[in-house]
């Protein structure tokens, strides 16, 4: 068993990374930054200027904004300026209603919003908001994490500055993980210390049930759920359908992504229900799934050209393998199988069709677990897989973080040229 201080450090990490969110986290993070800037300004802005990294722009262009029936950044920015509350974090727009949406539409029509690409930055998650009104101005900047404010000023006076110019997310989080430590933590930590993870089950199942009653997006989840044997895939797609279409329902996110939270949670929950697993096995499987995804994201980064479903589904494959009776070796086999199969799935922005990619990730997670339990693992003579599972993970994240940069640029160019 890990020492108590180390367990407490990892628990704190999970609680920071597994949090409720309403709507796609990129436009919601922009709305959060606008809300903070407005609060610093002290009045409704006359003008809002948003200068954003390419990855934020890409992930916010085609996704529904909760409770609006609209897509994209303008309405998210308008609502952040009018009714957003920064204390709500990734639920910043939960006070929005029909009247607020109408006010937001007028805000947009009046030409009070300017959106542009922030040039000359290397940070993939970067949001800079400047608001002005009543003869005053305020600036708020989020970078490195969806709720991580690194700069705040009013009328040119700096109120907060904590810019992080280098270092990995692992260094920023102060927790050094590897797959063995992730597995040991999930298996040996006293149950009462990690039972909080069941809130992810509650929220994400509720989102799936809400979607089942409606027809969101491409209805991927509803289509799959009509076939009982596909429920493990369908429930994930249901939740993704709802949040990508802009349903006003919270989900439990993972590493700043609601879809990653869904994919790390629901496949494990549904499989546990199918085999009638007890609470302890479910809790440990969920912790294994979520912490594996957090570990992989430490070296991949918040946003990249690699679809987050690859990371999240790798986590759920670990959780399912454990529920099938697998130990550490089987879990490491499942990870290698996932990396060999899904590496290279690109992210072309947040949108309703994300549920298709999530479906692919979850089905691969089940297959990888099944192969692992039969003692089958992709070997080190094949492609990017290494005998060391942690090196295999580094190979995945190196490709997603660095190798696919040009892919990212080309995707944004295509998206903005249509």
Buried (B, 14 or more C-beta within 10 A) or exposed (E): EBEEEBBEBBBEBBEBBBBBBBBBBBBBBBBBBBBBBBBBBEBBBBBBBBBBBBBBBBBBBBBBBBBBEBBBBBBBBBBBBBBBBBEBBBBBBBBBEEEBBEBBBEBBEEEBBEBEEBEEBEBBBBBBBBBBBEEBBBBBBBBBBBBBBBBBBBEEEEEEEEEBEEEEBBEEBEBEBEBEBBBBBBBEBEEEBBBBBBBBBEBBBBBBBBBBEBEBBBBBBBBBBEEEEBBBBBBBBBBBBBBBBBBBBBBBBBBBBBBBBBBBBBBBBBBBBEEEBEEEBBBBBBBBBBBBBBBBBBBBBBBBBBBBBBBBBBBBBBBBBBBBEBEBBBBBBBBBBBBBBBBBBBBBBBBBBBBBBBBBBBBBBBBBBBBBBEEEBBEBEEEBBBEBBBEBBBBBBBBBBEBBEEBBEBBBEEBEEE
